[in-house]
């Protein structure tokens, strides 16, 4: 990735891309790939499918870039593309696809917020708990913990005020912890201890 685009704003990169600087779009892709993955994962619950949707969304965004009316809204626009693609993929299959139990990645959890006693649970058990959340809550929590976005970045991507992002994240963590109570009374360590900093 070229270092010359690192400090450029999204709208500058959009304009540069439209004027023929295709490397500028590479910087946009680098900035938002994780967020697009997180949004797709919130809908699909499958890592490979979410990665494919994120790449498809970037490809579609590049093709449709001349139709973007306000370059400052690139983040929310490309996120909406990823969300719609993921929903289409989910509708085209009549089953819930969870990661396979063989060599399934495990997530570190902590039995009590304040105590030691960490355990690992399979990814599918975590996604099962995540899938019990309404999509708006699932999107916020996956953007925060799978996409590693700050609260401000989540607000920009979803076009929400930061107070709404904070409430949704708080509610998602509360409900997720309740859903995981059946999993040996486990709560996700990082989620349980995160101070919701921007």
C-alpha positions in Angstrom: 0.0 0.0 0.0 1.4 3.4 -1.0 2.2 5.6 2.0 1.3 8.8 0.0 -2.5 8.1 0.5 -2.4 7.4 4.2 -3.3 10.9 5.4 -5.8 11.6 2.6 -9.5 11.9 3.5 -12.0 9.4 2.0 -13.5 12.1 -0.3 -10.1 12.9 -1.7 -9.4 9.3 -2.4 -12.7 8.9 -4.1 -12.0 11.9 -6.4 -8.5 10.7 -7.1 -9.9 7.3 -8.1 -12.4 8.9 -10.4 -9.6 10.9 -12.1 -7.7 7.7 -12.8 -5.6 7.1 -9.7 -6.6 3.5 -9.1 -4.1 3.1 -6.3 -6.2 5.6 -4.3 -9.0 3.1 -4.3 -6.6 0.6 -2.9 -6.2 2.8 0.2 -10.0 2.9 0.6 -10.2 -0.8 0.3 -7.5 -1.2 2.9 -9.4 1.2 5.3 -12.7 -0.5 5.0 -12.1 -4.2 4.3 -12.3 -5.2 8.0 -15.5 -3.2 8.5 -17.1 -4.8 5.4 -16.1 -8.2 6.6 -17.7 -7.5 10.1 -21.0 -6.3 8.5 -21.2 -9.3 6.3 -20.2 -11.6 9.1 -23.0 -10.2 11.3 -25.5 -11.3 8.6 -23.9 -14.6 7.5 -22.0 -16.1 10.4 -19.5 -17.7 8.2 -15.9 -16.3 7.8 -15.3 -17.4 4.2 -18.6 -16.1 2.9 -18.1 -12.8 4.8 -14.7 -12.4 3.2 -16.2 -13.1 -0.2 -18.9 -10.5 0.3 -16.4 -7.9 1.5 -14.4 -8.4 -1.7 -17.5 -8.3 -3.8 -18.6 -5.1 -2.1 -15.3 -3.4 -2.9 -15.5 -4.6 -6.5 -19.0 -3.3 -6.9 -18.1 0.0 -5.2 -15.3 0.6 -7.6 -17.6 -0.1 -10.6 -20.3 2.1 -9.2 -18.1 4.9 -7.8 -19.2 7.5 -10.4 -22.7 7.1 -9.1 -21.7 8.2 -5.5 -23.2 11.6 -5.1 -21.4 12.7 -2.0 -17.8 11.4 -1.7 -17.8 12.2 2.0 -20.3 9.3 2.5 -18.1 6.6 1.0 -17.9 4.7 4.3 -21.7 4.3 4.8 -22.2 3.8 1.1 -19.8 0.9 0.7 -21.0 -0.6 4.0 -24.6 -0.6 2.7 -23.4 -2.4 -0.4 -21.8 -5.1 1.8 -24.9 -5.4 3.9 -27.2 -5.8 0.9 -24.8 -8.4 -0.7 -24.7 -10.3 2.6 -28.5 -10.3 2.9 -28.8 -11.5 -0.7 -26.4 -14.4 -0.1 -28.3 -15.3 3.1 -31.6 -15.3 1.2 -30.2 -17.5 -1.5 -29.5 -20.3 1.0 -32.2 -21.8 3.0 -30.0 -22.9 5.9 -27.9 -21.2 8.7 -24.3 -21.8 7.8 -22.0 -22.1 10.8 -18.3 -22.8 10.9 -17.5 -26.5 10.7 -16.8 -28.2 14.0 -13.6 -29.7 12.7 -10.6 -27.5 13.3 -13.1 -24.8 14.3 -11.5 -21.6 15.7 -12.2 -21.1 19.3 -12.9 -17.9 21.2 -11.3 -17.1 24.6 -14.0 -16.5 27.2 -13.8 -15.7 30.9 -16.1 -17.4 33.4 -16.5 -14.2 35.6 -15.8 -10.6 34.7 -13.6 -10.0 37.7 -12.0 -13.5 38.2 -9.5 -15.7 36.4 -10.9 -19.0 35.0 -10.8 -18.5 31.2 -12.2 -21.1 28.9 -12.4 -21.5 25.1 -15.7 -22.0 23.2 -16.1 -22.9 19.5 -16.8 -20.2 17.1 -20.2 -21.7 16.2 -21.4 -21.3 19.8 -20.4 -17.7 19.8 -22.1 -17.1 16.5 -25.2 -18.9 17.8 -25.3 -16.3 20.6 -24.6 -13.5 18.2 -27.3 -14.6 15.8 -29.9 -14.3 18.6 -29.3 -10.5 18.5 -31.3 -8.2 16.2 -29.2 -7.2 13.2 -28.7 -3.5 14.4 -27.1 -4.8 17.6 -25.2 -7.6 15.8 -23.7 -5.1 13.3 -22.4 -2.7 16.1 -20.8 -5.5 18.1 -19.2 -7.2 15.1 -17.9 -3.8 13.8 -16.4 -3.2 17.3 -14.8 -6.6 18.0 -14.4 -8.3 14.6 -13.8 -5.1 12.6 -11.8 -3.3 15.4 -13.5 0.0 14.7 -13.8 2.8 17.2 -17.2 4.1 18.3 -16.7 7.1 16.1 -15.8 5.0 13.1 -18.9 2.8 13.7 -21.0 5.9 13.9 -19.6 7.2 10.6 -20.0 3.8 8.8 -23.6 3.3 10.0 -24.5 7.0 10.0 -25.5 6.9 13.6 -24.9 9.4 16.5 -22.3 8.2 18.9 -24.9 8.0 21.7 -26.9 5.4 19.6 -23.7 3.5 18.9 -22.9 3.4 22.7 -26.4 2.3 23.6 -26.5 -0.5 20.9 -23.1 -1.7 21.9 -24.1 -1.8 25.6 -27.4 -3.6 24.8 -25.6 -6.1 22.5 -23.1 -6.9 25.2 -25.8 -7.4 27.8 -27.9 -9.6 25.5 -24.8 -11.6 24.3 -23.8 -12.2 27.9 -27.3 -13.5 28.7 -27.2 -15.7 25.6 -23.9 -17.1 26.6 -25.0 -17.8 30.2 -25.9 -21.3 29.0 -22.3 -21.8 27.8 -20.9 -22.5 31.2 -21.9 -19.0 32.5 -19.3 -17.5 30.1 -19.0 -14.0 28.8 -16.6 -12.9 26.2 -13.5 -11.6 27.9 -12.8 -8.7 25.7 -16.4 -7.6 25.4 -16.9 -8.0 29.2 -13.9 -5.9 30.1 -14.0 -3.3 27.3 -14.6 0.2 28.6 -16.3 1.3 25.3 -13.6 3.9 24.5 -13.8 5.8 21.3 
